[in-house]
Amino acid sequence: MSVELNHTIVCATDREKSAEFLAGILGLAVGPVTGPFRPIQLANGVTLDYLRVERVTSQHYAFLVGDTDFDAALARIQAAGITYWADPFHRRAGEVNDLDGGRGVYFEDPDGHNLELLTRA
């Protein structure tokens, strides 16, 4: 049996703001509203479907990117003055980790979701 993740719902108090935030960091486009969702299509076919809710429970979303895309995303994070960390517990501010022979950073979206960019998994 072949199993693939097709989409996941990302809860946000402002779906437009949150979708635009992540799409901007990743250099992606936000798709048109589909029902209650505002989607971002990822390269592997998975869609992040942003849904407006009253209260958000923080989740973790990790994005595997190439070195060039990592550099571009980190530059956008830095240019926007967004705090980033080398670790998931947010103890090493302004640092990039070198786990598994790659690079990685963590940062938060407007609702406090713990987002991660990594170049090796």
C-alpha positions, 0 to 999 in steps of 0.5 A: 500500500502506498500512503502519502500525506495529502494535506493538513489543517493549520489553525490560525486566528487570522488565516490570511496573515498566517498563510502569507507569513509562511508563504513569504518566508518560504518564497511560495504563493498562497492559493485561492480561498477554498471553502474555509481554507487558505492553502499553501501548496508545497513541492511534494504535493502536500497542502497546508490548509489554513483555517481560522479558529478562535484559539490556537494550540501551538503545533510543530511544522518542519520543512525540508529545503535545499541549501539555496532555499534555506539561505533565502528563507533565513535572509527573509527571516533576518530582514523581517527581524524575526527571532530564530533559534538553533533548537526547538526549545528556543534557547539558542537565539540567533544561531543556526544548528548543524545537525545531521550534517545540514543546517536548521533553524526554528522560528514562530509564526504569528500564532506561535506555531513552532516552524522549522527549516532544515536542509538534512533530515 
